[in-house]
């Protein structure tokens, strides 16, 4: 199960965080815009679906 700590994008303005390394949207965040943690933001829908599918 590929997992890593939560992260989010600081640009554009963050509206959600990611916690599944298979999330395409999460993986598309450029390193310079990447922040660790949840940012107190809701979980990305795609991540939630991947998590629910056990991925
Ligand atoms: Zn995501």
mmCIF file of the protein (N, C-alpha, C, O) and its ligand, coordinates in Angstrom:
data_MODEL
# 
_entry.id   MODEL 
# 
loop_
_entity.id 
_entity.type 
_entity.pdbx_number_of_molecules 
1 polymer     1 
2 non-polymer 1 
# 
_entity_poly.entity_id                      1 
_entity_poly.type                           'polypeptide(L)' 
_entity_poly.nstd_linkage                   no 
_entity_poly.nstd_monomer                   no 
_entity_poly.pdbx_seq_one_letter_code       
;(UNK)(UNK)(UNK)(UNK)(UNK)(UNK)(UNK)(UNK)(UNK)(UNK)(UNK)(UNK)(UNK)(UNK)(UNK)(UNK)
(UNK)(UNK)(UNK)(UNK)(UNK)(UNK)(UNK)(UNK)(UNK)(UNK)(UNK)(UNK)(UNK)(UNK)(UNK)(UNK)
(UNK)(UNK)(UNK)(UNK)(UNK)(UNK)(UNK)(UNK)(UNK)(UNK)(UNK)(UNK)(UNK)(UNK)(UNK)(UNK)
(UNK)(UNK)(UNK)(UNK)(UNK)(UNK)(UNK)
;
_entity_poly.pdbx_seq_one_letter_code_can   XXXXXXXXXXXXXXXXXXXXXXXXXXXXXXXXXXXXXXXXXXXXXXXXXXXXXXX 
_entity_poly.pdbx_strand_id                 A 
# 
loop_
_entity_poly_seq.entity_id 
_entity_poly_seq.num 
_entity_poly_seq.mon_id 
_entity_poly_seq.hetero 
1 1  UNK n 
1 2  UNK n 
1 3  UNK n 
1 4  UNK n 
1 5  UNK n 
1 6  UNK n 
1 7  UNK n 
1 8  UNK n 
1 9  UNK n 
1 10 UNK n 
1 11 UNK n 
1 12 UNK n 
1 13 UNK n 
1 14 UNK n 
1 15 UNK n 
1 16 UNK n 
1 17 UNK n 
1 18 UNK n 
1 19 UNK n 
1 20 UNK n 
1 21 UNK n 
1 22 UNK n 
1 23 UNK n 
1 24 UNK n 
1 25 UNK n 
1 26 UNK n 
1 27 UNK n 
1 28 UNK n 
1 29 UNK n 
1 30 UNK n 
1 31 UNK n 
1 32 UNK n 
1 33 UNK n 
1 34 UNK n 
1 35 UNK n 
1 36 UNK n 
1 37 UNK n 
1 38 UNK n 
1 39 UNK n 
1 40 UNK n 
1 41 UNK n 
1 42 UNK n 
1 43 UNK n 
1 44 UNK n 
1 45 UNK n 
1 46 UNK n 
1 47 UNK n 
1 48 UNK n 
1 49 UNK n 
1 50 UNK n 
1 51 UNK n 
1 52 UNK n 
1 53 UNK n 
1 54 UNK n 
1 55 UNK n 
# 
loop_
_struct_asym.id 
_struct_asym.entity_id 
A 1 
B 2 
# 
loop_
_chem_comp.id 
_chem_comp.type 
_chem_comp.mon_nstd_flag 
UNK 'L-peptide linking' . 
ZN  non-polymer         . 
# 
_pdbx_entity_nonpoly.entity_id   2 
_pdbx_entity_nonpoly.name        ? 
_pdbx_entity_nonpoly.comp_id     ZN 
# 
_pdbx_nonpoly_scheme.asym_id         B 
_pdbx_nonpoly_scheme.entity_id       2 
_pdbx_nonpoly_scheme.mon_id          ZN 
_pdbx_nonpoly_scheme.ndb_seq_num     1 
_pdbx_nonpoly_scheme.pdb_seq_num     101 
_pdbx_nonpoly_scheme.auth_seq_num    101 
_pdbx_nonpoly_scheme.pdb_mon_id      ZN 
_pdbx_nonpoly_scheme.auth_mon_id     ZN 
_pdbx_nonpoly_scheme.pdb_strand_id   A 
_pdbx_nonpoly_scheme.pdb_ins_code    . 
# 
loop_
_atom_site.group_PDB 
_atom_site.id 
_atom_site.type_symbol 
_atom_site.label_atom_id 
_atom_site.label_alt_id 
_atom_site.label_comp_id 
_atom_site.label_asym_id 
_atom_site.label_entity_id 
_atom_site.label_seq_id 
_atom_site.pdbx_PDB_ins_code 
_atom_site.Cartn_x 
_atom_site.Cartn_y 
_atom_site.Cartn_z 
_atom_site.occupancy 
_atom_site.B_iso_or_equiv 
_atom_site.pdbx_formal_charge 
_atom_site.auth_seq_id 
_atom_site.auth_comp_id 
_atom_site.auth_asym_id 
_atom_site.auth_atom_id 
_atom_site.pdbx_PDB_model_num 
ATOM   1   N  N  . UNK A 1 1  ? 0.854   -1.196 0.000   1.00 0.00 ? 1   UNK A N  1 
ATOM   2   C  CA . UNK A 1 1  ? 0.000   0.000  0.000   1.00 0.00 ? 1   UNK A CA 1 
ATOM   3   C  C  . UNK A 1 1  ? 0.885   1.241  0.000   1.00 0.00 ? 1   UNK A C  1 
ATOM   4   O  O  . UNK A 1 1  ? 1.435   1.615  1.036   1.00 0.00 ? 1   UNK A O  1 
ATOM   5   N  N  . UNK A 1 2  ? 1.022   1.869  -1.144  1.00 0.00 ? 2   UNK A N  1 
ATOM   6   C  CA . UNK A 1 2  ? 1.887   3.050  -1.208  1.00 0.00 ? 2   UNK A CA 1 
ATOM   7   C  C  . UNK A 1 2  ? 1.275   4.231  -0.466  1.00 0.00 ? 2   UNK A C  1 
ATOM   8   O  O  . UNK A 1 2  ? 0.282   4.816  -0.898  1.00 0.00 ? 2   UNK A O  1 
ATOM   9   N  N  . UNK A 1 3  ? 1.870   4.552  0.618   1.00 0.00 ? 3   UNK A N  1 
ATOM   10  C  CA . UNK A 1 3  ? 1.350   5.649  1.439   1.00 0.00 ? 3   UNK A CA 1 
ATOM   11  C  C  . UNK A 1 3  ? 2.492   6.539  1.886   1.00 0.00 ? 3   UNK A C  1 
ATOM   12  O  O  . UNK A 1 3  ? 3.625   6.083  2.044   1.00 0.00 ? 3   UNK A O  1 
ATOM   13  N  N  . UNK A 1 4  ? 2.195   7.778  2.085   1.00 0.00 ? 4   UNK A N  1 
ATOM   14  C  CA . UNK A 1 4  ? 3.173   8.676  2.680   1.00 0.00 ? 4   UNK A CA 1 
ATOM   15  C  C  . UNK A 1 4  ? 2.408   9.709  3.467   1.00 0.00 ? 4   UNK A C  1 
ATOM   16  O  O  . UNK A 1 4  ? 1.180   9.773  3.404   1.00 0.00 ? 4   UNK A O  1 
ATOM   17  N  N  . UNK A 1 5  ? 3.118   10.495 4.188   1.00 0.00 ? 5   UNK A N  1 
ATOM   18  C  CA . UNK A 1 5  ? 2.447   11.466 5.026   1.00 0.00 ? 5   UNK A CA 1 
ATOM   19  C  C  . UNK A 1 5  ? 1.634   12.443 4.215   1.00 0.00 ? 5   UNK A C  1 
ATOM   20  O  O  . UNK A 1 5  ? 1.874   12.613 3.019   1.00 0.00 ? 5   UNK A O  1 
ATOM   21  N  N  . UNK A 1 6  ? 0.687   13.078 4.840   1.00 0.00 ? 6   UNK A N  1 
ATOM   22  C  CA . UNK A 1 6  ? -0.150  14.027 4.113   1.00 0.00 ? 6   UNK A CA 1 
ATOM   23  C  C  . UNK A 1 6  ? 0.651   15.211 3.580   1.00 0.00 ? 6   UNK A C  1 
ATOM   24  O  O  . UNK A 1 6  ? 1.652   15.626 4.166   1.00 0.00 ? 6   UNK A O  1 
ATOM   25  N  N  . UNK A 1 7  ? 0.194   15.726 2.483   1.00 0.00 ? 7   UNK A N  1 
ATOM   26  C  CA . UNK A 1 7  ? 0.830   16.909 1.892   1.00 0.00 ? 7   UNK A CA 1 
ATOM   27  C  C  . UNK A 1 7  ? -0.229  17.701 1.148   1.00 0.00 ? 7   UNK A C  1 
ATOM   28  O  O  . UNK A 1 7  ? -1.329  17.214 0.888   1.00 0.00 ? 7   UNK A O  1 
ATOM   29  N  N  . UNK A 1 8  ? 0.123   18.919 0.814   1.00 0.00 ? 8   UNK A N  1 
ATOM   30  C  CA . UNK A 1 8  ? -0.810  19.743 0.050   1.00 0.00 ? 8   UNK A CA 1 
ATOM   31  C  C  . UNK A 1 8  ? -0.038  20.754 -0.770  1.00 0.00 ? 8   UNK A C  1 
ATOM   32  O  O  . UNK A 1 8  ? 1.159   20.962 -0.569  1.00 0.00 ? 8   UNK A O  1 
ATOM   33  N  N  . UNK A 1 9  ? -0.740  21.375 -1.692  1.00 0.00 ? 9   UNK A N  1 
ATOM   34  C  CA . UNK A 1 9  ? -0.123  22.371 -2.549  1.00 0.00 ? 9   UNK A CA 1 
ATOM   35  C  C  . UNK A 1 9  ? -0.395  23.759 -2.006  1.00 0.00 ? 9   UNK A C  1 
ATOM   36  O  O  . UNK A 1 9  ? -1.512  24.066 -1.591  1.00 0.00 ? 9   UNK A O  1 
ATOM   37  N  N  . UNK A 1 10 ? 0.617   24.586 -2.011  1.00 0.00 ? 10  UNK A N  1 
ATOM   38  C  CA . UNK A 1 10 ? 0.440   25.964 -1.553  1.00 0.00 ? 10  UNK A CA 1 
ATOM   39  C  C  . UNK A 1 10 ? 0.056   26.880 -2.717  1.00 0.00 ? 10  UNK A C  1 
ATOM   40  O  O  . UNK A 1 10 ? -0.218  28.064 -2.524  1.00 0.00 ? 10  UNK A O  1 
ATOM   41  N  N  . UNK A 1 11 ? 0.041   26.319 -3.918  1.00 0.00 ? 11  UNK A N  1 
ATOM   42  C  CA . UNK A 1 11 ? -0.235  27.131 -5.093  1.00 0.00 ? 11  UNK A CA 1 
ATOM   43  C  C  . UNK A 1 11 ? -0.876  26.277 -6.166  1.00 0.00 ? 11  UNK A C  1 
ATOM   44  O  O  . UNK A 1 11 ? -0.262  25.274 -6.531  1.00 0.00 ? 11  UNK A O  1 
ATOM   45  N  N  . UNK A 1 12 ? -2.031  26.564 -6.700  1.00 0.00 ? 12  UNK A N  1 
ATOM   46  C  CA . UNK A 1 12 ? -2.859  27.691 -6.265  1.00 0.00 ? 12  UNK A CA 1 
ATOM   47  C  C  . UNK A 1 12 ? -3.342  27.475 -4.830  1.00 0.00 ? 12  UNK A C  1 
ATOM   48  O  O  . UNK A 1 12 ? -3.004  26.470 -4.203  1.00 0.00 ? 12  UNK A O  1 
ATOM   49  N  N  . UNK A 1 13 ? -4.111  28.393 -4.324  1.00 0.00 ? 13  UNK A N  1 
ATOM   50  C  CA . UNK A 1 13 ? -4.542  28.331 -2.938  1.00 0.00 ? 13  UNK A CA 1 
ATOM   51  C  C  . UNK A 1 13 ? -5.089  26.942 -2.625  1.00 0.00 ? 13  UNK A C  1 
ATOM   52  O  O  . UNK A 1 13 ? -5.961  26.422 -3.321  1.00 0.00 ? 13  UNK A O  1 
ATOM   53  N  N  . UNK A 1 14 ? -4.554  26.363 -1.561  1.00 0.00 ? 14  UNK A N  1 
ATOM   54  C  CA . UNK A 1 14 ? -4.917  25.000 -1.214  1.00 0.00 ? 14  UNK A CA 1 
ATOM   55  C  C  . UNK A 1 14 ? -6.361  24.915 -0.749  1.00 0.00 ? 14  UNK A C  1 
ATOM   56  O  O  . UNK A 1 14 ? -6.821  25.723 0.058   1.00 0.00 ? 14  UNK A O  1 
ATOM   57  N  N  . UNK A 1 15 ? -7.066  23.922 -1.272  1.00 0.00 ? 15  UNK A N  1 
ATOM   58  C  CA . UNK A 1 15 ? -8.440  23.679 -0.835  1.00 0.00 ? 15  UNK A CA 1 
ATOM   59  C  C  . UNK A 1 15 ? -8.587  22.279 -0.263  1.00 0.00 ? 15  UNK A C  1 
ATOM   60  O  O  . UNK A 1 15 ? -9.638  21.929 0.273   1.00 0.00 ? 15  UNK A O  1 
ATOM   61  N  N  . UNK A 1 16 ? -7.526  21.473 -0.376  1.00 0.00 ? 16  UNK A N  1 
ATOM   62  C  CA . UNK A 1 16 ? -7.592  20.095 0.102   1.00 0.00 ? 16  UNK A CA 1 
ATOM   63  C  C  . UNK A 1 16 ? -6.179  19.583 0.287   1.00 0.00 ? 16  UNK A C  1 
ATOM   64  O  O  . UNK A 1 16 ? -5.217  20.172 -0.206  1.00 0.00 ? 16  UNK A O  1 
ATOM   65  N  N  . UNK A 1 17 ? -6.069  18.472 1.008   1.00 0.00 ? 17  UNK A N  1 
ATOM   66  C  CA . UNK A 1 17 ? -4.765  17.833 1.139   1.00 0.00 ? 17  UNK A CA 1 
ATOM   67  C  C  . UNK A 1 17 ? -4.829  16.429 0.562   1.00 0.00 ? 17  UNK A C  1 
ATOM   68  O  O  . UNK A 1 17 ? -5.909  15.879 0.343   1.00 0.00 ? 17  UNK A O  1 
ATOM   69  N  N  . UNK A 1 18 ? -3.661  15.863 0.322   1.00 0.00 ? 18  UNK A N  1 
ATOM   70  C  CA . UNK A 1 18 ? -3.552  14.522 -0.253  1.00 0.00 ? 18  UNK A CA 1 
ATOM   71  C  C  . UNK A 1 18 ? -2.834  13.615 0.733   1.00 0.00 ? 18  UNK A C  1 
ATOM   72  O  O  . UNK A 1 18 ? -1.988  14.066 1.505   1.00 0.00 ? 18  UNK A O  1 
ATOM   73  N  N  . UNK A 1 19 ? -3.179  12.329 0.703   1.00 0.00 ? 19  UNK A N  1 
ATOM   74  C  CA . UNK A 1 19 ? -2.428  11.394 1.551   1.00 0.00 ? 19  UNK A CA 1 
ATOM   75  C  C  . UNK A 1 19 ? -2.221  10.046 0.874   1.00 0.00 ? 19  UNK A C  1 
ATOM   76  O  O  . UNK A 1 19 ? -1.796  9.082  1.511   1.00 0.00 ? 19  UNK A O  1 
ATOM   77  N  N  . UNK A 1 20 ? -2.525  9.981  -0.430  1.00 0.00 ? 20  UNK A N  1 
ATOM   78  C  CA . UNK A 1 20 ? -2.308  8.730  -1.154  1.00 0.00 ? 20  UNK A CA 1 
ATOM   79  C  C  . UNK A 1 20 ? -1.335  8.991  -2.301  1.00 0.00 ? 20  UNK A C  1 
ATOM   80  O  O  . UNK A 1 20 ? -1.567  9.859  -3.143  1.00 0.00 ? 20  UNK A O  1 
ATOM   81  N  N  . UNK A 1 21 ? -0.240  8.223  -2.319  1.00 0.00 ? 21  UNK A N  1 
ATOM   82  C  CA . UNK A 1 21 ? 0.820   8.481  -3.299  1.00 0.00 ? 21  UNK A CA 1 
ATOM   83  C  C  . UNK A 1 21 ? 0.406   8.108  -4.717  1.00 0.00 ? 21  UNK A C  1 
ATOM   84  O  O  . UNK A 1 21 ? 1.141   8.386  -5.664  1.00 0.00 ? 21  UNK A O  1 
ATOM   85  N  N  . UNK A 1 22 ? -0.766  7.478  -4.880  1.00 0.00 ? 22  UNK A N  1 
ATOM   86  C  CA . UNK A 1 22 ? -1.249  7.158  -6.224  1.00 0.00 ? 22  UNK A CA 1 
ATOM   87  C  C  . UNK A 1 22 ? -2.104  8.277  -6.803  1.00 0.00 ? 22  UNK A C  1 
ATOM   88  O  O  . UNK A 1 22 ? -2.516  8.218  -7.962  1.00 0.00 ? 22  UNK A O  1 
ATOM   89  N  N  . UNK A 1 23 ? -2.364  9.277  -6.010  1.00 0.00 ? 23  UNK A N  1 
ATOM   90  C  CA . UNK A 1 23 ? -3.209  10.374 -6.474  1.00 0.00 ? 23  UNK A CA 1 
ATOM   91  C  C  . UNK A 1 23 ? -2.474  11.186 -7.543  1.00 0.00 ? 23  UNK A C  1 
ATOM   92  O  O  . UNK A 1 23 ? -1.425  11.780 -7.292  1.00 0.00 ? 23  UNK A O  1 
ATOM   93  N  N  . UNK A 1 24 ? -3.053  11.190 -8.729  1.00 0.00 ? 24  UNK A N  1 
ATOM   94  C  CA . UNK A 1 24 ? -2.408  11.894 -9.839  1.00 0.00 ? 24  UNK A CA 1 
ATOM   95  C  C  . UNK A 1 24 ? -2.311  13.380 -9.540  1.00 0.00 ? 24  UNK A C  1 
ATOM   96  O  O  . UNK A 1 24 ? -1.280  14.012 -9.770  1.00 0.00 ? 24  UNK A O  1 
ATOM   97  N  N  . UNK A 1 25 ? -3.387  13.914 -9.032  1.00 0.00 ? 25  UNK A N  1 
ATOM   98  C  CA . UNK A 1 25 ? -3.407  15.344 -8.730  1.00 0.00 ? 25  UNK A CA 1 
ATOM   99  C  C  . UNK A 1 25 ? -2.359  15.689 -7.680  1.00 0.00 ? 25  UNK A C  1 
ATOM   100 O  O  . UNK A 1 25 ? -1.641  16.682 -7.796  1.00 0.00 ? 25  UNK A O  1 
ATOM   101 N  N  . UNK A 1 26 ? -2.288  14.853 -6.659  1.00 0.00 ? 26  UNK A N  1 
ATOM   102 C  CA . UNK A 1 26 ? -1.297  15.085 -5.615  1.00 0.00 ? 26  UNK A CA 1 
ATOM   103 C  C  . UNK A 1 26 ? 0.123   14.985 -6.140  1.00 0.00 ? 26  UNK A C  1 
ATOM   104 O  O  . UNK A 1 26 ? 1.003   15.748 -5.740  1.00 0.00 ? 26  UNK A O  1 
ATOM   105 N  N  . UNK A 1 27 ? 0.338   14.027 -7.047  1.00 0.00 ? 27  UNK A N  1 
ATOM   106 C  CA . UNK A 1 27 ? 1.675   13.832 -7.603  1.00 0.00 ? 27  UNK A CA 1 
ATOM   107 C  C  . UNK A 1 27 ? 2.070   14.940 -8.549  1.00 0.00 ? 27  UNK A C  1 
ATOM   108 O  O  . UNK A 1 27 ? 3.256   15.141 -8.809  1.00 0.00 ? 27  UNK A O  1 
ATOM   109 N  N  . UNK A 1 28 ? 1.096   15.663 -9.069  1.00 0.00 ? 28  UNK A N  1 
ATOM   110 C  CA . UNK A 1 28 ? 1.387   16.733 -10.015 1.00 0.00 ? 28  UNK A CA 1 
ATOM   111 C  C  . UNK A 1 28 ? 1.836   18.017 -9.332  1.00 0.00 ? 28  UNK A C  1 
ATOM   112 O  O  . UNK A 1 28 ? 2.237   18.971 -9.999  1.00 0.00 ? 28  UNK A O  1 
ATOM   113 N  N  . UNK A 1 29 ? 1.770   18.042 -8.015  1.00 0.00 ? 29  UNK A N  1 
ATOM   114 C  CA . UNK A 1 29 ? 2.201   19.234 -7.290  1.00 0.00 ? 29  UNK A CA 1 
ATOM   115 C  C  . UNK A 1 29 ? 3.716   19.359 -7.400  1.00 0.00 ? 29  UNK A C  1 
ATOM   116 O  O  . UNK A 1 29 ? 4.450   18.420 -7.091  1.00 0.00 ? 29  UNK A O  1 
ATOM   117 N  N  . UNK A 1 30 ? 4.163   20.490 -7.830  1.00 0.00 ? 30  UNK A N  1 
ATOM   118 C  CA . UNK A 1 30 ? 5.605   20.697 -7.959  1.00 0.00 ? 30  UNK A CA 1 
ATOM   119 C  C  . UNK A 1 30 ? 6.236   20.835 -6.581  1.00 0.00 ? 30  UNK A C  1 
ATOM   120 O  O  . UNK A 1 30 ? 5.629   21.340 -5.637  1.00 0.00 ? 30  UNK A O  1 
ATOM   121 N  N  . UNK A 1 31 ? 7.477   20.366 -6.500  1.00 0.00 ? 31  UNK A N  1 
ATOM   122 C  CA . UNK A 1 31 ? 8.166   20.330 -5.211  1.00 0.00 ? 31  UNK A CA 1 
ATOM   123 C  C  . UNK A 1 31 ? 8.161   21.685 -4.510  1.00 0.00 ? 31  UNK A C  1 
ATOM   124 O  O  . UNK A 1 31 ? 7.990   21.763 -3.294  1.00 0.00 ? 31  UNK A O  1 
ATOM   125 N  N  . UNK A 1 32 ? 8.349   22.745 -5.284  1.00 0.00 ? 32  UNK A N  1 
ATOM   126 C  CA . UNK A 1 32 ? 8.461   24.063 -4.649  1.00 0.00 ? 32  UNK A CA 1 
ATOM   127 C  C  . UNK A 1 32 ? 7.130   24.549 -4.094  1.00 0.00 ? 32  UNK A C  1 
ATOM   128 O  O  . UNK A 1 32 ? 7.086   25.475 -3.284  1.00 0.00 ? 32  UNK A O  1 
ATOM   129 N  N  . UNK A 1 33 ? 6.039   23.913 -4.538  1.00 0.00 ? 33  UNK A N  1 
ATOM   130 C  CA . UNK A 1 33 ? 4.722   24.299 -4.047  1.00 0.00 ? 33  UNK A CA 1 
ATOM   131 C  C  . UNK A 1 33 ? 4.173   23.304 -3.038  1.00 0.00 ? 33  UNK A C  1 
ATOM   132 O  O  . UNK A 1 33 ? 3.011   23.384 -2.639  1.00 0.00 ? 33  UNK A O  1 
ATOM   133 N  N  . UNK A 1 34 ? 5.016   22.370 -2.630  1.00 0.00 ? 34  UNK A N  1 
ATOM   134 C  CA . UNK A 1 34 ? 4.541   21.282 -1.791  1.00 0.00 ? 34  UNK A CA 1 
ATOM   135 C  C  . UNK A 1 34 ? 4.803   21.586 -0.324  1.00 0.00 ? 34  UNK A C  1 
ATOM   136 O  O  . UNK A 1 34 ? 5.909   21.965 0.063   1.00 0.00 ? 34  UNK A O  1 
ATOM   137 N  N  . UNK A 1 35 ? 3.770   21.412 0.477   1.00 0.00 ? 35  UNK A N  1 
ATOM   138 C  CA . UNK A 1 35 ? 3.903   21.601 1.911   1.00 0.00 ? 35  UNK A CA 1 
ATOM   139 C  C  . UNK A 1 35 ? 3.500   20.315 2.618   1.00 0.00 ? 35  UNK A C  1 
ATOM   140 O  O  . UNK A 1 35 ? 2.596   19.602 2.182   1.00 0.00 ? 35  UNK A O  1 
ATOM   141 N  N  . UNK A 1 36 ? 4.187   20.036 3.713   1.00 0.00 ? 36  UNK A N  1 
ATOM   142 C  CA . UNK A 1 36 ? 3.880   18.842 4.500   1.00 0.00 ? 36  UNK A CA 1 
ATOM   143 C  C  . UNK A 1 36 ? 2.722   19.099 5.444   1.00 0.00 ? 36  UNK A C  1 
ATOM   144 O  O  . UNK A 1 36 ? 2.508   20.213 5.921   1.00 0.00 ? 36  UNK A O  1 
ATOM   145 N  N  . UNK A 1 37 ? 1.976   18.022 5.699   1.00 0.00 ? 37  UNK A N  1 
ATOM   146 C  CA . UNK A 1 37 ? 0.870   18.136 6.631   1.00 0.00 ? 37  UNK A CA 1 
ATOM   147 C  C  . UNK A 1 37 ? -0.456  18.266 5.894   1.00 0.00 ? 37  UNK A C  1 
ATOM   148 O  O  . UNK A 1 37 ? -0.509  18.228 4.665   1.00 0.00 ? 37  UNK A O  1 
ATOM   149 N  N  . UNK A 1 38 ? -1.506  18.418 6.658   1.00 0.00 ? 38  UNK A N  1 
ATOM   150 C  CA . UNK A 1 38 ? -2.837  18.496 6.064   1.00 0.00 ? 38  UNK A CA 1 
ATOM   151 C  C  . UNK A 1 38 ? -3.238  19.933 5.797   1.00 0.00 ? 38  UNK A C  1 
ATOM   152 O  O  . UNK A 1 38 ? -4.178  20.182 5.042   1.00 0.00 ? 38  UNK A O  1 
ATOM   153 N  N  . UNK A 1 39 ? -2.541  20.883 6.405   1.00 0.00 ? 39  UNK A N  1 
ATOM   154 C  CA . UNK A 1 39 ? -2.941  22.270 6.271   1.00 0.00 ? 39  UNK A CA 1 
ATOM   155 C  C  . UNK A 1 39 ? -4.335  22.526 6.834   1.00 0.00 ? 39  UNK A C  1 
ATOM   156 O  O  . UNK A 1 39 ? -4.956  23.553 6.557   1.00 0.00 ? 39  UNK A O  1 
ATOM   157 N  N  . UNK A 1 40 ? -4.815  21.567 7.632   1.00 0.00 ? 40  UNK A N  1 
ATOM   158 C  CA . UNK A 1 40 ? -6.175  21.626 8.195   1.00 0.00 ? 40  UNK A CA 1 
ATOM   159 C  C  . UNK A 1 40 ? -7.223  21.709 7.083   1.00 0.00 ? 40  UNK A C  1 
ATOM   160 O  O  . UNK A 1 40 ? -8.295  22.293 7.247   1.00 0.00 ? 40  UNK A O  1 
ATOM   161 N  N  . UNK A 1 41 ? -6.874  21.107 5.953   1.00 0.00 ? 41  UNK A N  1 
ATOM   162 C  CA . UNK A 1 41 ? -7.760  21.102 4.799   1.00 0.00 ? 41  UNK A CA 1 
ATOM   163 C  C  . UNK A 1 41 ? -8.416  19.740 4.668   1.00 0.00 ? 41  UNK A C  1 
ATOM   164 O  O  . UNK A 1 41 ? -7.872  18.747 5.151   1.00 0.00 ? 41  UNK A O  1 
ATOM   165 N  N  . UNK A 1 42 ? -9.584  19.670 4.018   1.00 0.00 ? 42  UNK A N  1 
ATOM   166 C  CA . UNK A 1 42 ? -10.243 18.373 3.826   1.00 0.00 ? 42  UNK A CA 1 
ATOM   167 C  C  . UNK A 1 42 ? -9.446  17.490 2.868   1.00 0.00 ? 42  UNK A C  1 
ATOM   168 O  O  . UNK A 1 42 ? -8.660  17.978 2.056   1.00 0.00 ? 42  UNK A O  1 
ATOM   169 N  N  . UNK A 1 43 ? -9.663  16.200 2.978   1.00 0.00 ? 43  UNK A N  1 
ATOM   170 C  CA . UNK A 1 43 ? -8.953  15.240 2.134   1.00 0.00 ? 43  UNK A CA 1 
ATOM   171 C  C  . UNK A 1 43 ? -9.479  15.294 0.701   1.00 0.00 ? 43  UNK A C  1 
ATOM   172 O  O  . UNK A 1 43 ? -10.681 15.399 0.456   1.00 0.00 ? 43  UNK A O  1 
ATOM   173 N  N  . UNK A 1 44 ? -8.542  15.218 -0.226  1.00 0.00 ? 44  UNK A N  1 
ATOM   174 C  CA . UNK A 1 44 ? -8.853  15.171 -1.654  1.00 0.00 ? 44  UNK A CA 1 
ATOM   175 C  C  . UNK A 1 44 ? -9.795  14.003 -1.970  1.00 0.00 ? 44  UNK A C  1 
ATOM   176 O  O  . UNK A 1 44 ? -9.648  12.915 -1.412  1.00 0.00 ? 44  UNK A O  1 
ATOM   177 N  N  . UNK A 1 45 ? -10.740 14.228 -2.845  1.00 0.00 ? 45  UNK A N  1 
ATOM   178 C  CA . UNK A 1 45 ? -11.715 13.178 -3.176  1.00 0.00 ? 45  UNK A CA 1 
ATOM   179 C  C  . UNK A 1 45 ? -11.056 11.977 -3.822  1.00 0.00 ? 45  UNK A C  1 
ATOM   180 O  O  . UNK A 1 45 ? -11.410 10.834 -3.531  1.00 0.00 ? 45  UNK A O  1 
ATOM   181 N  N  . UNK A 1 46 ? -10.089 12.237 -4.708  1.00 0.00 ? 46  UNK A N  1 
ATOM   182 C  CA . UNK A 1 46 ? -9.414  11.133 -5.379  1.00 0.00 ? 46  UNK A CA 1 
ATOM   183 C  C  . UNK A 1 46 ? -8.645  10.288 -4.365  1.00 0.00 ? 46  UNK A C  1 
ATOM   184 O  O  . UNK A 1 46 ? -8.655  9.060  -4.436  1.00 0.00 ? 46  UNK A O  1 
ATOM   185 N  N  . UNK A 1 47 ? -7.982  10.951 -3.427  1.00 0.00 ? 47  UNK A N  1 
ATOM   186 C  CA . UNK A 1 47 ? -7.271  10.218 -2.365  1.00 0.00 ? 47  UNK A CA 1 
ATOM   187 C  C  . UNK A 1 47 ? -8.250  9.381  -1.566  1.00 0.00 ? 47  UNK A C  1 
ATOM   188 O  O  . UNK A 1 47 ? -7.972  8.223  -1.255  1.00 0.00 ? 47  UNK A O  1 
ATOM   189 N  N  . UNK A 1 48 ? -9.394  9.960  -1.231  1.00 0.00 ? 48  UNK A N  1 
ATOM   190 C  CA . UNK A 1 48 ? -10.386 9.252  -0.442  1.00 0.00 ? 48  UNK A CA 1 
ATOM   191 C  C  . UNK A 1 48 ? -10.867 8.012  -1.177  1.00 0.00 ? 48  UNK A C  1 
ATOM   192 O  O  . UNK A 1 48 ? -11.072 6.963  -0.567  1.00 0.00 ? 48  UNK A O  1 
ATOM   193 N  N  . UNK A 1 49 ? -11.049 8.134  -2.492  1.00 0.00 ? 49  UNK A N  1 
ATOM   194 C  CA . UNK A 1 49 ? -11.491 6.986  -3.286  1.00 0.00 ? 49  UNK A CA 1 
ATOM   195 C  C  . UNK A 1 49 ? -10.415 5.918  -3.334  1.00 0.00 ? 49  UNK A C  1 
ATOM   196 O  O  . UNK A 1 49 ? -10.711 4.728  -3.222  1.00 0.00 ? 49  UNK A O  1 
ATOM   197 N  N  . UNK A 1 50 ? -9.167  6.335  -3.500  1.00 0.00 ? 50  UNK A N  1 
ATOM   198 C  CA . UNK A 1 50 ? -8.062  5.374  -3.503  1.00 0.00 ? 50  UNK A CA 1 
ATOM   199 C  C  . UNK A 1 50 ? -7.953  4.677  -2.167  1.00 0.00 ? 50  UNK A C  1 
ATOM   200 O  O  . UNK A 1 50 ? -7.751  3.464  -2.100  1.00 0.00 ? 50  UNK A O  1 
ATOM   201 N  N  . UNK A 1 51 ? -8.087  5.450  -1.098  1.00 0.00 ? 51  UNK A N  1 
ATOM   202 C  CA . UNK A 1 51 ? -8.017  4.863  0.250   1.00 0.00 ? 51  UNK A CA 1 
ATOM   203 C  C  . UNK A 1 51 ? -9.158  3.876  0.462   1.00 0.00 ? 51  UNK A C  1 
ATOM   204 O  O  . UNK A 1 51 ? -8.966  2.804  1.036   1.00 0.00 ? 51  UNK A O  1 
ATOM   205 N  N  . UNK A 1 52 ? -10.348 4.247  -0.007  1.00 0.00 ? 52  UNK A N  1 
ATOM   206 C  CA . UNK A 1 52 ? -11.512 3.383  0.162   1.00 0.00 ? 52  UNK A CA 1 
ATOM   207 C  C  . UNK A 1 52 ? -11.351 2.092  -0.625  1.00 0.00 ? 52  UNK A C  1 
ATOM   208 O  O  . UNK A 1 52 ? -11.876 1.047  -0.242  1.00 0.00 ? 52  UNK A O  1 
ATOM   209 N  N  . UNK A 1 53 ? -10.615 2.177  -1.735  1.00 0.00 ? 53  UNK A N  1 
ATOM   210 C  CA . UNK A 1 53 ? -10.380 1.003  -2.576  1.00 0.00 ? 53  UNK A CA 1 
ATOM   211 C  C  . UNK A 1 53 ? -9.204  0.190  -2.040  1.00 0.00 ? 53  UNK A C  1 
ATOM   212 O  O  . UNK A 1 53 ? -8.851  -0.839 -2.616  1.00 0.00 ? 53  UNK A O  1 
ATOM   213 N  N  . UNK A 1 54 ? -8.607  0.635  -0.963  1.00 0.00 ? 54  UNK A N  1 
ATOM   214 C  CA . UNK A 1 54 ? -7.491  -0.084 -0.359  1.00 0.00 ? 54  UNK A CA 1 
ATOM   215 C  C  . UNK A 1 54 ? -6.192  0.070  -1.121  1.00 0.00 ? 54  UNK A C  1 
ATOM   216 O  O  . UNK A 1 54 ? -5.327  -0.802 -1.048  1.00 0.00 ? 54  UNK A O  1 
ATOM   217 N  N  . UNK A 1 55 ? -6.040  1.167  -1.854  1.00 0.00 ? 55  UNK A N  1 
ATOM   218 C  CA . UNK A 1 55 ? -4.820  1.405  -2.621  1.00 0.00 ? 55  UNK A CA 1 
ATOM   219 C  C  . UNK A 1 55 ? -3.918  2.410  -1.927  1.00 0.00 ? 55  UNK A C  1 
ATOM   220 O  O  . UNK A 1 55 ? -2.844  2.729  -2.435  1.00 0.00 ? 55  UNK A O  1 
HETATM 221 ZN ZN . ZN  B 2 .  ? -5.313  13.538 -3.738  1.00 0.00 ? 101 ZN  A ZN 1 
# 
